[in-house]
Amino acid sequence: MDGIELLADYIRRGAASQAQLARDVECSESHLSLVLARKRGLSAALAKRLSNVTGVPMRELRPDLAEVMREAAE
């Protein structure tokens, strides 16, 4: 399962409704819906907030960030 699937599973399990999760991470429900449908990209800031709220690791939500952070450290 990738990060988006893990977020969808978080909602399906009833941990939070999509509307509640959107409020918790301070984004609109429509934006979160587009992210979950893979029609909108996931910003680093939103990925971090989603990770903090859901426990889904950042590396699952934005695998590309690990490479960016590694390159920045070099």
CHARMM internal coordinates of N, CA and C (Angstrom, degrees):
IC EDIT
DIST 1 N 1 CA 1.4574
DIST 1 CA 1 C 1.5242
ANGL 1 N 1 CA 1 C 109.50
DIST 1 C 2 N 1.3200
ANGL 1 CA 1 C 2 N 115.68
DIHE 1 N 1 CA 1 C 2 N 135.10
DIST 2 N 2 CA 1.4549
ANGL 1 C 2 N 2 CA 117.95
DIHE 1 CA 1 C 2 N 2 CA 175.15
DIST 2 CA 2 C 1.5291
ANGL 2 N 2 CA 2 C 109.42
DIHE 1 C 2 N 2 CA 2 C -91.43
DIST 2 C 3 N 1.3170
ANGL 2 CA 2 C 3 N 116.12
DIHE 2 N 2 CA 2 C 3 N 179.60
DIST 3 N 3 CA 1.4588
ANGL 2 C 3 N 3 CA 121.23
DIHE 2 CA 2 C 3 N 3 CA -174.45
DIST 3 CA 3 C 1.5172
ANGL 3 N 3 CA 3 C 114.45
DIHE 2 C 3 N 3 CA 3 C -60.26
DIST 3 C 4 N 1.3308
ANGL 3 CA 3 C 4 N 116.96
DIHE 3 N 3 CA 3 C 4 N -40.47
DIST 4 N 4 CA 1.4657
ANGL 3 C 4 N 4 CA 120.15
DIHE 3 CA 3 C 4 N 4 CA -179.50
DIST 4 CA 4 C 1.5291
ANGL 4 N 4 CA 4 C 109.58
DIHE 3 C 4 N 4 CA 4 C -65.82
DIST 4 C 5 N 1.3264
ANGL 4 CA 4 C 5 N 116.52
DIHE 4 N 4 CA 4 C 5 N -41.38
DIST 5 N 5 CA 1.4647
ANGL 4 C 5 N 5 CA 119.88
DIHE 4 CA 4 C 5 N 5 CA 177.23
DIST 5 CA 5 C 1.5302
ANGL 5 N 5 CA 5 C 111.02
DIHE 4 C 5 N 5 CA 5 C -63.66
DIST 5 C 6 N 1.3223
ANGL 5 CA 5 C 6 N 116.92
DIHE 5 N 5 CA 5 C 6 N -36.65
DIST 6 N 6 CA 1.4642
ANGL 5 C 6 N 6 CA 120.71
DIHE 5 CA 5 C 6 N 6 CA 177.68
DIST 6 CA 6 C 1.5331
ANGL 6 N 6 CA 6 C 111.01
DIHE 5 C 6 N 6 CA 6 C -65.20
DIST 6 C 7 N 1.3421
ANGL 6 CA 6 C 7 N 116.82
DIHE 6 N 6 CA 6 C 7 N -38.20
DIST 7 N 7 CA 1.4669
ANGL 6 C 7 N 7 CA 120.03
DIHE 6 CA 6 C 7 N 7 CA 176.48
DIST 7 CA 7 C 1.5237
ANGL 7 N 7 CA 7 C 110.63
DIHE 6 C 7 N 7 CA 7 C -65.11
DIST 7 C 8 N 1.3265
ANGL 7 CA 7 C 8 N 116.20
DIHE 7 N 7 CA 7 C 8 N -44.33
DIST 8 N 8 CA 1.4682
ANGL 7 C 8 N 8 CA 120.01
DIHE 7 CA 7 C 8 N 8 CA 178.80
DIST 8 CA 8 C 1.5257
ANGL 8 N 8 CA 8 C 110.16
DIHE 7 C 8 N 8 CA 8 C -61.72
DIST 8 C 9 N 1.3354
ANGL 8 CA 8 C 9 N 117.05
DIHE 8 N 8 CA 8 C 9 N -38.97
DIST 9 N 9 CA 1.4580
ANGL 8 C 9 N 9 CA 121.14
DIHE 8 CA 8 C 9 N 9 CA 178.13
DIST 9 CA 9 C 1.5287
ANGL 9 N 9 CA 9 C 110.86
DIHE 8 C 9 N 9 CA 9 C -65.27
DIST 9 C 10 N 1.3149
ANGL 9 CA 9 C 10 N 117.17
DIHE 9 N 9 CA 9 C 10 N -37.72
DIST 10 N 10 CA 1.4690
ANGL 9 C 10 N 10 CA 122.74
DIHE 9 CA 9 C 10 N 10 CA 177.20
DIST 10 CA 10 C 1.5304
ANGL 10 N 10 CA 10 C 109.57
DIHE 9 C 10 N 10 CA 10 C -57.56
DIST 10 C 11 N 1.3228
ANGL 10 CA 10 C 11 N 115.89
DIHE 10 N 10 CA 10 C 11 N -42.40
DIST 11 N 11 CA 1.4599
ANGL 10 C 11 N 11 CA 121.07
DIHE 10 CA 10 C 11 N 11 CA 179.58
DIST 11 CA 11 C 1.5320
ANGL 11 N 11 CA 11 C 110.08
DIHE 10 C 11 N 11 CA 11 C -72.04
DIST 11 C 12 N 1.3233
ANGL 11 CA 11 C 12 N 117.04
DIHE 11 N 11 CA 11 C 12 N -44.96
DIST 12 N 12 CA 1.4768
ANGL 11 C 12 N 12 CA 120.84
DIHE 11 CA 11 C 12 N 12 CA 179.99
DIST 12 CA 12 C 1.5217
ANGL 12 N 12 CA 12 C 112.32
DIHE 11 C 12 N 12 CA 12 C -59.88
DIST 12 C 13 N 1.3333
ANGL 12 CA 12 C 13 N 116.80
DIHE 12 N 12 CA 12 C 13 N -37.56
DIST 13 N 13 CA 1.4651
ANGL 12 C 13 N 13 CA 120.56
DIHE 12 CA 12 C 13 N 13 CA -179.93
DIST 13 CA 13 C 1.5236
ANGL 13 N 13 CA 13 C 111.74
DIHE 12 C 13 N 13 CA 13 C -69.04
DIST 13 C 14 N 1.3194
ANGL 13 CA 13 C 14 N 116.84
DIHE 13 N 13 CA 13 C 14 N -12.27
DIST 14 N 14 CA 1.4548
ANGL 13 C 14 N 14 CA 120.28
DIHE 13 CA 13 C 14 N 14 CA 178.57
DIST 14 CA 14 C 1.5159
ANGL 14 N 14 CA 14 C 113.77
DIHE 13 C 14 N 14 CA 14 C 87.97
DIST 14 C 15 N 1.3336
ANGL 14 CA 14 C 15 N 116.62
DIHE 14 N 14 CA 14 C 15 N 13.92
DIST 15 N 15 CA 1.4626
ANGL 14 C 15 N 15 CA 119.47
DIHE 14 CA 14 C 15 N 15 CA 177.70
DIST 15 CA 15 C 1.5278
ANGL 15 N 15 CA 15 C 110.09
DIHE 14 C 15 N 15 CA 15 C -62.29
DIST 15 C 16 N 1.3137
ANGL 15 CA 15 C 16 N 115.84
DIHE 15 N 15 CA 15 C 16 N -33.06
DIST 16 N 16 CA 1.4719
ANGL 15 C 16 N 16 CA 122.49
DIHE 15 CA 15 C 16 N 16 CA 175.84
DIST 16 CA 16 C 1.5208
ANGL 16 N 16 CA 16 C 107.05
DIHE 15 C 16 N 16 CA 16 C -164.84
DIST 16 C 17 N 1.3069
ANGL 16 CA 16 C 17 N 116.25
DIHE 16 N 16 CA 16 C 17 N 150.85
DIST 17 N 17 CA 1.4578
ANGL 16 C 17 N 17 CA 118.94
DIHE 16 CA 16 C 17 N 17 CA 172.85
DIST 17 CA 17 C 1.5262
ANGL 17 N 17 CA 17 C 107.71
DIHE 16 C 17 N 17 CA 17 C -75.85
DIST 17 C 18 N 1.3059
ANGL 17 CA 17 C 18 N 116.44
DIHE 17 N 17 CA 17 C 18 N 165.05
DIST 18 N 18 CA 1.4578
ANGL 17 C 18 N 18 CA 119.55
DIHE 17 CA 17 C 18 N 18 CA 177.28
DIST 18 CA 18 C 1.5223
ANGL 18 N 18 CA 18 C 110.33
DIHE 17 C 18 N 18 CA 18 C -59.88
DIST 18 C 19 N 1.3239
ANGL 18 CA 18 C 19 N 116.41
DIHE 18 N 18 CA 18 C 19 N -40.50
DIST 19 N 19 CA 1.4675
ANGL 18 C 19 N 19 CA 120.46
DIHE 18 CA 18 C 19 N 19 CA 179.52
DIST 19 CA 19 C 1.5252
ANGL 19 N 19 CA 19 C 111.05
DIHE 18 C 19 N 19 CA 19 C -63.82
DIST 19 C 20 N 1.3246
ANGL 19 CA 19 C 20 N 116.92
DIHE 19 N 19 CA 19 C 20 N -42.98
DIST 20 N 20 CA 1.4639
ANGL 19 C 20 N 20 CA 120.36
DIHE 19 CA 19 C 20 N 20 CA 179.99
DIST 20 CA 20 C 1.5240
ANGL 20 N 20 CA 20 C 110.72
DIHE 19 C 20 N 20 CA 20 C -66.52
DIST 20 C 21 N 1.3264
ANGL 20 CA 20 C 21 N 117.41
DIHE 20 N 20 CA 20 C 21 N -42.70
DIST 21 N 21 CA 1.4574
ANGL 20 C 21 N 21 CA 120.44
DIHE 20 CA 20 C 21 N 21 CA 178.88
DIST 21 CA 21 C 1.5250
ANGL 21 N 21 CA 21 C 110.36
DIHE 20 C 21 N 21 CA 21 C -61.45
DIST 21 C 22 N 1.3275
ANGL 21 CA 21 C 22 N 116.80
DIHE 21 N 21 CA 21 C 22 N -42.38
DIST 22 N 22 CA 1.4655
ANGL 21 C 22 N 22 CA 120.23
DIHE 21 CA 21 C 22 N 22 CA 177.97
DIST 22 CA 22 C 1.5262
ANGL 22 N 22 CA 22 C 110.38
DIHE 21 C 22 N 22 CA 22 C -59.51
DIST 22 C 23 N 1.3334
ANGL 22 CA 22 C 23 N 116.91
DIHE 22 N 22 CA 22 C 23 N -43.70
DIST 23 N 23 CA 1.4790
ANGL 22 C 23 N 23 CA 119.32
DIHE 22 CA 22 C 23 N 23 CA 177.60
DIST 23 CA 23 C 1.5223
ANGL 23 N 23 CA 23 C 111.00
DIHE 22 C 23 N 23 CA 23 C -63.66
DIST 23 C 24 N 1.3273
ANGL 23 CA 23 C 24 N 116.30
DIHE 23 N 23 CA 23 C 24 N -42.56
DIST 24 N 24 CA 1.4674
ANGL 23 C 24 N 24 CA 120.56
DIHE 23 CA 23 C 24 N 24 CA -177.56
DIST 24 CA 24 C 1.5255
ANGL 24 N 24 CA 24 C 112.52
DIHE 23 C 24 N 24 CA 24 C -62.57
DIST 24 C 25 N 1.3241
ANGL 24 CA 24 C 25 N 116.61
DIHE 24 N 24 CA 24 C 25 N -32.75
DIST 25 N 25 CA 1.4696
ANGL 24 C 25 N 25 CA 119.83
DIHE 24 CA 24 C 25 N 25 CA -178.83
DIST 25 CA 25 C 1.5254
ANGL 25 N 25 CA 25 C 112.40
DIHE 24 C 25 N 25 CA 25 C -102.09
DIST 25 C 26 N 1.3218
ANGL 25 CA 25 C 26 N 115.41
DIHE 25 N 25 CA 25 C 26 N 7.89
DIST 26 N 26 CA 1.4688
ANGL 25 C 26 N 26 CA 122.15
DIHE 25 CA 25 C 26 N 26 CA 174.61
DIST 26 CA 26 C 1.5293
ANGL 26 N 26 CA 26 C 113.24
DIHE 25 C 26 N 26 CA 26 C 58.47
DIST 26 C 27 N 1.3229
ANGL 26 CA 26 C 27 N 114.81
DIHE 26 N 26 CA 26 C 27 N 51.46
DIST 27 N 27 CA 1.4646
ANGL 26 C 27 N 27 CA 119.95
DIHE 26 CA 26 C 27 N 27 CA 171.31
DIST 27 CA 27 C 1.5220
ANGL 27 N 27 CA 27 C 107.18
DIHE 26 C 27 N 27 CA 27 C -137.37
DIST 27 C 28 N 1.2997
ANGL 27 CA 27 C 28 N 116.41
DIHE 27 N 27 CA 27 C 28 N 166.09
DIST 28 N 28 CA 1.4626
ANGL 27 C 28 N 28 CA 118.51
DIHE 27 CA 27 C 28 N 28 CA 179.70
DIST 28 CA 28 C 1.5257
ANGL 28 N 28 CA 28 C 109.42
DIHE 27 C 28 N 28 CA 28 C -74.82
DIST 28 C 29 N 1.3164
ANGL 28 CA 28 C 29 N 115.01
DIHE 28 N 28 CA 28 C 29 N 152.88
DIST 29 N 29 CA 1.4548
ANGL 28 C 29 N 29 CA 119.37
DIHE 28 CA 28 C 29 N 29 CA 177.82
DIST 29 CA 29 C 1.5276
ANGL 29 N 29 CA 29 C 110.18
DIHE 28 C 29 N 29 CA 29 C -63.88
DIST 29 C 30 N 1.3199
ANGL 29 CA 29 C 30 N 117.21
DIHE 29 N 29 CA 29 C 30 N -36.34
DIST 30 N 30 CA 1.4666
ANGL 29 C 30 N 30 CA 119.89
DIHE 29 CA 29 C 30 N 30 CA 179.70
DIST 30 CA 30 C 1.5228
ANGL 30 N 30 CA 30 C 111.06
DIHE 29 C 30 N 30 CA 30 C -64.68
DIST 30 C 31 N 1.3370
ANGL 30 CA 30 C 31 N 117.10
DIHE 30 N 30 CA 30 C 31 N -38.91
DIST 31 N 31 CA 1.4663
ANGL 30 C 31 N 31 CA 119.64
DIHE 30 CA 30 C 31 N 31 CA 178.12
DIST 31 CA 31 C 1.5277
ANGL 31 N 31 CA 31 C 110.09
DIHE 30 C 31 N 31 CA 31 C -65.42
DIST 31 C 32 N 1.3281
ANGL 31 CA 31 C 32 N 117.02
DIHE 31 N 31 CA 31 C 32 N -45.29
DIST 32 N 32 CA 1.4632
ANGL 31 C 32 N 32 CA 120.48
DIHE 31 CA 31 C 32 N 32 CA 179.00
DIST 32 CA 32 C 1.5250
ANGL 32 N 32 CA 32 C 110.03
DIHE 31 C 32 N 32 CA 32 C -60.98
DIST 32 C 33 N 1.3145
ANGL 32 CA 32 C 33 N 117.30
DIHE 32 N 32 CA 32 C 33 N -40.17
DIST 33 N 33 CA 1.4598
ANGL 32 C 33 N 33 CA 121.38
DIHE 32 CA 32 C 33 N 33 CA 178.23
DIST 33 CA 33 C 1.5266
ANGL 33 N 33 CA 33 C 110.80
DIHE 32 C 33 N 33 CA 33 C -60.05
DIST 33 C 34 N 1.3164
ANGL 33 CA 33 C 34 N 117.47
DIHE 33 N 33 CA 33 C 34 N -42.98
DIST 34 N 34 CA 1.4661
ANGL 33 C 34 N 34 CA 121.64
DIHE 33 CA 33 C 34 N 34 CA 178.52
DIST 34 CA 34 C 1.5223
ANGL 34 N 34 CA 34 C 111.47
DIHE 33 C 34 N 34 CA 34 C -65.26
DIST 34 C 35 N 1.3329
ANGL 34 CA 34 C 35 N 117.09
DIHE 34 N 34 CA 34 C 35 N -38.45
DIST 35 N 35 CA 1.4697
ANGL 34 C 35 N 35 CA 121.15
DIHE 34 CA 34 C 35 N 35 CA 176.81
DIST 35 CA 35 C 1.5278
ANGL 35 N 35 CA 35 C 109.32
DIHE 34 C 35 N 35 CA 35 C -62.92
DIST 35 C 36 N 1.3302
ANGL 35 CA 35 C 36 N 116.60
DIHE 35 N 35 CA 35 C 36 N -47.11
DIST 36 N 36 CA 1.4611
ANGL 35 C 36 N 36 CA 120.67
DIHE 35 CA 35 C 36 N 36 CA -178.56
DIST 36 CA 36 C 1.5245
ANGL 36 N 36 CA 36 C 111.89
DIHE 35 C 36 N 36 CA 36 C -64.81
DIST 36 C 37 N 1.3341
ANGL 36 CA 36 C 37 N 117.00
DIHE 36 N 36 CA 36 C 37 N -29.36
DIST 37 N 37 CA 1.4628
ANGL 36 C 37 N 37 CA 122.02
DIHE 36 CA 36 C 37 N 37 CA 177.77
DIST 37 CA 37 C 1.5296
ANGL 37 N 37 CA 37 C 111.59
DIHE 36 C 37 N 37 CA 37 C -85.95
DIST 37 C 38 N 1.3315
ANGL 37 CA 37 C 38 N 116.76
DIHE 37 N 37 CA 37 C 38 N 1.11
DIST 38 N 38 CA 1.4745
ANGL 37 C 38 N 38 CA 123.63
DIHE 37 CA 37 C 38 N 38 CA -179.78
DIST 38 CA 38 C 1.5336
ANGL 38 N 38 CA 38 C 112.38
DIHE 37 C 38 N 38 CA 38 C 62.54
DIST 38 C 39 N 1.3235
ANGL 38 CA 38 C 39 N 115.34
DIHE 38 N 38 CA 38 C 39 N 29.73
DIST 39 N 39 CA 1.4540
ANGL 38 C 39 N 39 CA 120.25
DIHE 38 CA 38 C 39 N 39 CA 177.47
DIST 39 CA 39 C 1.5244
ANGL 39 N 39 CA 39 C 111.20
DIHE 38 C 39 N 39 CA 39 C -101.00
DIST 39 C 40 N 1.3017
ANGL 39 CA 39 C 40 N 116.10
DIHE 39 N 39 CA 39 C 40 N -7.36
DIST 40 N 40 CA 1.4640
ANGL 39 C 40 N 40 CA 121.87
DIHE 39 CA 39 C 40 N 40 CA 179.91
DIST 40 CA 40 C 1.5191
ANGL 40 N 40 CA 40 C 106.83
DIHE 39 C 40 N 40 CA 40 C -138.71
DIST 40 C 41 N 1.3237
ANGL 40 CA 40 C 41 N 115.53
DIHE 40 N 40 CA 40 C 41 N 140.26
DIST 41 N 41 CA 1.4602
ANGL 40 C 41 N 41 CA 119.99
DIHE 40 CA 40 C 41 N 41 CA 178.62
DIST 41 CA 41 C 1.5236
ANGL 41 N 41 CA 41 C 111.43
DIHE 40 C 41 N 41 CA 41 C -71.52
DIST 41 C 42 N 1.3020
ANGL 41 CA 41 C 42 N 114.90
DIHE 41 N 41 CA 41 C 42 N 166.08
DIST 42 N 42 CA 1.4581
ANGL 41 C 42 N 42 CA 121.58
DIHE 41 CA 41 C 42 N 42 CA -178.73
DIST 42 CA 42 C 1.5163
ANGL 42 N 42 CA 42 C 108.34
DIHE 41 C 42 N 42 CA 42 C -110.08
DIST 42 C 43 N 1.3242
ANGL 42 CA 42 C 43 N 117.19
DIHE 42 N 42 CA 42 C 43 N 111.82
DIST 43 N 43 CA 1.4630
ANGL 42 C 43 N 43 CA 120.57
DIHE 42 CA 42 C 43 N 43 CA 179.18
DIST 43 CA 43 C 1.5273
ANGL 43 N 43 CA 43 C 109.84
DIHE 42 C 43 N 43 CA 43 C -66.71
DIST 43 C 44 N 1.3139
ANGL 43 CA 43 C 44 N 115.56
DIHE 43 N 43 CA 43 C 44 N 158.70
DIST 44 N 44 CA 1.4652
ANGL 43 C 44 N 44 CA 120.33
DIHE 43 CA 43 C 44 N 44 CA 178.23
DIST 44 CA 44 C 1.5245
ANGL 44 N 44 CA 44 C 110.33
DIHE 43 C 44 N 44 CA 44 C -61.48
DIST 44 C 45 N 1.3282
ANGL 44 CA 44 C 45 N 117.26
DIHE 44 N 44 CA 44 C 45 N -40.54
DIST 45 N 45 CA 1.4710
ANGL 44 C 45 N 45 CA 120.73
DIHE 44 CA 44 C 45 N 45 CA -178.25
DIST 45 CA 45 C 1.5263
ANGL 45 N 45 CA 45 C 111.28
DIHE 44 C 45 N 45 CA 45 C -65.02
DIST 45 C 46 N 1.3368
ANGL 45 CA 45 C 46 N 117.00
DIHE 45 N 45 CA 45 C 46 N -43.80
DIST 46 N 46 CA 1.4618
ANGL 45 C 46 N 46 CA 119.60
DIHE 45 CA 45 C 46 N 46 CA 179.25
DIST 46 CA 46 C 1.5295
ANGL 46 N 46 CA 46 C 110.34
DIHE 45 C 46 N 46 CA 46 C -69.47
DIST 46 C 47 N 1.3229
ANGL 46 CA 46 C 47 N 117.02
DIHE 46 N 46 CA 46 C 47 N -37.88
DIST 47 N 47 CA 1.4642
ANGL 46 C 47 N 47 CA 120.19
DIHE 46 CA 46 C 47 N 47 CA 177.31
DIST 47 CA 47 C 1.5229
ANGL 47 N 47 CA 47 C 110.41
DIHE 46 C 47 N 47 CA 47 C -59.61
DIST 47 C 48 N 1.3220
ANGL 47 CA 47 C 48 N 116.78
DIHE 47 N 47 CA 47 C 48 N -41.02
DIST 48 N 48 CA 1.4632
ANGL 47 C 48 N 48 CA 120.17
DIHE 47 CA 47 C 48 N 48 CA 179.36
DIST 48 CA 48 C 1.5256
ANGL 48 N 48 CA 48 C 110.93
DIHE 47 C 48 N 48 CA 48 C -64.58
DIST 48 C 49 N 1.3381
ANGL 48 CA 48 C 49 N 117.00
DIHE 48 N 48 CA 48 C 49 N -44.43
DIST 49 N 49 CA 1.4642
ANGL 48 C 49 N 49 CA 119.88
DIHE 48 CA 48 C 49 N 49 CA 179.47
DIST 49 CA 49 C 1.5269
ANGL 49 N 49 CA 49 C 110.76
DIHE 48 C 49 N 49 CA 49 C -64.56
DIST 49 C 50 N 1.3274
ANGL 49 CA 49 C 50 N 116.82
DIHE 49 N 49 CA 49 C 50 N -41.13
DIST 50 N 50 CA 1.4657
ANGL 49 C 50 N 50 CA 120.11
DIHE 49 CA 49 C 50 N 50 CA 178.03
DIST 50 CA 50 C 1.5268
ANGL 50 N 50 CA 50 C 110.61
DIHE 49 C 50 N 50 CA 50 C -63.53
DIST 50 C 51 N 1.3062
ANGL 50 CA 50 C 51 N 116.63
DIHE 50 N 50 CA 50 C 51 N -41.07
DIST 51 N 51 CA 1.4591
ANGL 50 C 51 N 51 CA 120.68
DIHE 50 CA 50 C 51 N 51 CA 178.42
DIST 51 CA 51 C 1.5232
ANGL 51 N 51 CA 51 C 110.95
DIHE 50 C 51 N 51 CA 51 C -62.43
DIST 51 C 52 N 1.3160
ANGL 51 CA 51 C 52 N 116.30
DIHE 51 N 51 CA 51 C 52 N -44.73
DIST 52 N 52 CA 1.4701
ANGL 51 C 52 N 52 CA 120.26
DIHE 51 CA 51 C 52 N 52 CA -179.85
DIST 52 CA 52 C 1.5284
ANGL 52 N 52 CA 52 C 111.90
DIHE 51 C 52 N 52 CA 52 C -61.87
DIST 52 C 53 N 1.3183
ANGL 52 CA 52 C 53 N 117.02
DIHE 52 N 52 CA 52 C 53 N -39.37
DIST 53 N 53 CA 1.4682
ANGL 52 C 53 N 53 CA 121.16
DIHE 52 CA 52 C 53 N 53 CA -176.59
DIST 53 CA 53 C 1.5253
ANGL 53 N 53 CA 53 C 111.99
DIHE 52 C 53 N 53 CA 53 C -79.41
DIST 53 C 54 N 1.3299
ANGL 53 CA 53 C 54 N 117.00
DIHE 53 N 53 CA 53 C 54 N -42.84
DIST 54 N 54 CA 1.4647
ANGL 53 C 54 N 54 CA 120.40
DIHE 53 CA 53 C 54 N 54 CA -171.93
DIST 54 CA 54 C 1.5254
ANGL 54 N 54 CA 54 C 114.08
DIHE 53 C 54 N 54 CA 54 C -95.61
DIST 54 C 55 N 1.3208
ANGL 54 CA 54 C 55 N 116.36
DIHE 54 N 54 CA 54 C 55 N -20.90
DIST 55 N 55 CA 1.4609
ANGL 54 C 55 N 55 CA 119.55
DIHE 54 CA 54 C 55 N 55 CA -175.57
DIST 55 CA 55 C 1.5201
ANGL 55 N 55 CA 55 C 113.27
DIHE 54 C 55 N 55 CA 55 C 84.46
DIST 55 C 56 N 1.3302
ANGL 55 CA 55 C 56 N 117.83
DIHE 55 N 55 CA 55 C 56 N 0.85
DIST 56 N 56 CA 1.4646
ANGL 55 C 56 N 56 CA 120.97
DIHE 55 CA 55 C 56 N 56 CA 175.52
DIST 56 CA 56 C 1.5284
ANGL 56 N 56 CA 56 C 106.83
DIHE 55 C 56 N 56 CA 56 C -72.80
DIST 56 C 57 N 1.3389
ANGL 56 CA 56 C 57 N 117.73
DIHE 56 N 56 CA 56 C 57 N 123.71
DIST 57 N 57 CA 1.4657
ANGL 56 C 57 N 57 CA 119.83
DIHE 56 CA 56 C 57 N 57 CA -176.23
DIST 57 CA 57 C 1.5233
ANGL 57 N 57 CA 57 C 112.94
DIHE 56 C 57 N 57 CA 57 C -60.66
DIST 57 C 58 N 1.3246
ANGL 57 CA 57 C 58 N 115.36
DIHE 57 N 57 CA 57 C 58 N 143.28
DIST 58 N 58 CA 1.4693
ANGL 57 C 58 N 58 CA 121.25
DIHE 57 CA 57 C 58 N 58 CA 177.11
DIST 58 CA 58 C 1.5171
ANGL 58 N 58 CA 58 C 110.94
DIHE 57 C 58 N 58 CA 58 C -53.86
DIST 58 C 59 N 1.3318
ANGL 58 CA 58 C 59 N 118.03
DIHE 58 N 58 CA 58 C 59 N -39.44
DIST 59 N 59 CA 1.4709
ANGL 58 C 59 N 59 CA 120.65
DIHE 58 CA 58 C 59 N 59 CA -177.33
DIST 59 CA 59 C 1.5310
ANGL 59 N 59 CA 59 C 111.27
DIHE 58 C 59 N 59 CA 59 C -63.87
DIST 59 C 60 N 1.3387
ANGL 59 CA 59 C 60 N 117.04
DIHE 59 N 59 CA 59 C 60 N -21.61
DIST 60 N 60 CA 1.4619
ANGL 59 C 60 N 60 CA 120.45
DIHE 59 CA 59 C 60 N 60 CA 175.87
DIST 60 CA 60 C 1.5319
ANGL 60 N 60 CA 60 C 110.61
DIHE 59 C 60 N 60 CA 60 C -83.23
DIST 60 C 61 N 1.3133
ANGL 60 CA 60 C 61 N 116.46
DIHE 60 N 60 CA 60 C 61 N -36.21
DIST 61 N 61 CA 1.4606
ANGL 60 C 61 N 61 CA 121.07
DIHE 60 CA 60 C 61 N 61 CA -178.12
DIST 61 CA 61 C 1.5251
ANGL 61 N 61 CA 61 C 112.03
DIHE 60 C 61 N 61 CA 61 C -76.82
DIST 61 C 62 N 1.3190
ANGL 61 CA 61 C 62 N 116.37
DIHE 61 N 61 CA 61 C 62 N -41.14
DIST 62 N 62 CA 1.4696
ANGL 61 C 62 N 62 CA 121.49
DIHE 61 CA 61 C 62 N 62 CA -178.71
DIST 62 CA 62 C 1.5240
ANGL 62 N 62 CA 62 C 109.36
DIHE 61 C 62 N 62 CA 62 C -137.17
DIST 62 C 63 N 1.3289
ANGL 62 CA 62 C 63 N 117.89
DIHE 62 N 62 CA 62 C 63 N 75.63
DIST 63 N 63 CA 1.4663
ANGL 62 C 63 N 63 CA 120.58
DIHE 62 CA 62 C 63 N 63 CA -178.61
DIST 63 CA 63 C 1.5201
ANGL 63 N 63 CA 63 C 113.00
DIHE 62 C 63 N 63 CA 63 C -57.40
DIST 63 C 64 N 1.3242
ANGL 63 CA 63 C 64 N 116.93
DIHE 63 N 63 CA 63 C 64 N -27.60
DIST 64 N 64 CA 1.4582
ANGL 63 C 64 N 64 CA 120.55
DIHE 63 CA 63 C 64 N 64 CA -179.38
DIST 64 CA 64 C 1.5238
ANGL 64 N 64 CA 64 C 112.40
DIHE 63 C 64 N 64 CA 64 C -66.61
DIST 64 C 65 N 1.3266
ANGL 64 CA 64 C 65 N 118.31
DIHE 64 N 64 CA 64 C 65 N -23.12
DIST 65 N 65 CA 1.4630
ANGL 64 C 65 N 65 CA 120.52
DIHE 64 CA 64 C 65 N 65 CA -178.12
DIST 65 CA 65 C 1.5185
ANGL 65 N 65 CA 65 C 112.27
DIHE 64 C 65 N 65 CA 65 C -67.78
DIST 65 C 66 N 1.3060
ANGL 65 CA 65 C 66 N 118.24
DIHE 65 N 65 CA 65 C 66 N -30.96
DIST 66 N 66 CA 1.4644
ANGL 65 C 66 N 66 CA 120.44
DIHE 65 CA 65 C 66 N 66 CA 178.75
DIST 66 CA 66 C 1.5211
ANGL 66 N 66 CA 66 C 109.58
DIHE 65 C 66 N 66 CA 66 C -61.43
DIST 66 C 67 N 1.3223
ANGL 66 CA 66 C 67 N 117.00
DIHE 66 N 66 CA 66 C 67 N -42.67
DIST 67 N 67 CA 1.4681
ANGL 66 C 67 N 67 CA 121.22
DIHE 66 CA 66 C 67 N 67 CA 178.64
DIST 67 CA 67 C 1.5283
ANGL 67 N 67 CA 67 C 110.52
DIHE 66 C 67 N 67 CA 67 C -65.67
DIST 67 C 68 N 1.3109
ANGL 67 CA 67 C 68 N 117.56
DIHE 67 N 67 CA 67 C 68 N -43.61
DIST 68 N 68 CA 1.4653
ANGL 67 C 68 N 68 CA 121.46
DIHE 67 CA 67 C 68 N 68 CA 179.64
DIST 68 CA 68 C 1.5202
ANGL 68 N 68 CA 68 C 110.26
DIHE 67 C 68 N 68 CA 68 C -61.38
DIST 68 C 69 N 1.3215
ANGL 68 CA 68 C 69 N 117.01
DIHE 68 N 68 CA 68 C 69 N -44.42
DIST 69 N 69 CA 1.4705
ANGL 68 C 69 N 69 CA 120.96
DIHE 68 CA 68 C 69 N 69 CA -178.99
DIST 69 CA 69 C 1.5296
ANGL 69 N 69 CA 69 C 110.12
DIHE 68 C 69 N 69 CA 69 C -66.53
DIST 69 C 70 N 1.3321
ANGL 69 CA 69 C 70 N 117.27
DIHE 69 N 69 CA 69 C 70 N -38.57
DIST 70 N 70 CA 1.4598
ANGL 69 C 70 N 70 CA 120.70
DIHE 69 CA 69 C 70 N 70 CA 179.73
DIST 70 CA 70 C 1.5299
ANGL 70 N 70 CA 70 C 109.56
DIHE 69 C 70 N 70 CA 70 C -65.20
DIST 70 C 71 N 1.3316
ANGL 70 CA 70 C 71 N 117.70
DIHE 70 N 70 CA 70 C 71 N -43.73
DIST 71 N 71 CA 1.4471
ANGL 70 C 71 N 71 CA 121.45
DIHE 70 CA 70 C 71 N 71 CA 179.16
DIST 71 CA 71 C 1.5187
ANGL 71 N 71 CA 71 C 111.77
DIHE 70 C 71 N 71 CA 71 C -65.04
DIST 71 C 72 N 1.3186
ANGL 71 CA 71 C 72 N 117.59
DIHE 71 N 71 CA 71 C 72 N -36.40
DIST 72 N 72 CA 1.4585
ANGL 71 C 72 N 72 CA 121.07
DIHE 71 CA 71 C 72 N 72 CA 179.32
DIST 72 CA 72 C 1.5215
ANGL 72 N 72 CA 72 C 111.40
DIHE 71 C 72 N 72 CA 72 C -67.05
DIST 72 C 73 N 1.3276
ANGL 72 CA 72 C 73 N 117.04
DIHE 72 N 72 CA 72 C 73 N -30.18
DIST 73 N 73 CA 1.4558
ANGL 72 C 73 N 73 CA 121.04
DIHE 72 CA 72 C 73 N 73 CA -178.60
DIST 73 CA 73 C 1.5305
ANGL 73 N 73 CA 73 C 111.95
DIHE 72 C 73 N 73 CA 73 C -77.06
DIST 73 C 74 N 1.3166
ANGL 73 CA 73 C 74 N 117.31
DIHE 73 N 73 CA 73 C 74 N -18.98
DIST 74 N 74 CA 1.4760
ANGL 73 C 74 N 74 CA 120.99
DIHE 73 CA 73 C 74 N 74 CA -177.33
DIST 74 CA 74 C 1.5009
ANGL 74 N 74 CA 74 C 112.04
DIHE 73 C 74 N 74 CA 74 C -77.13
END
COOR INIT
IC SEED 1 N 1 CA 1 C
IC BUILD
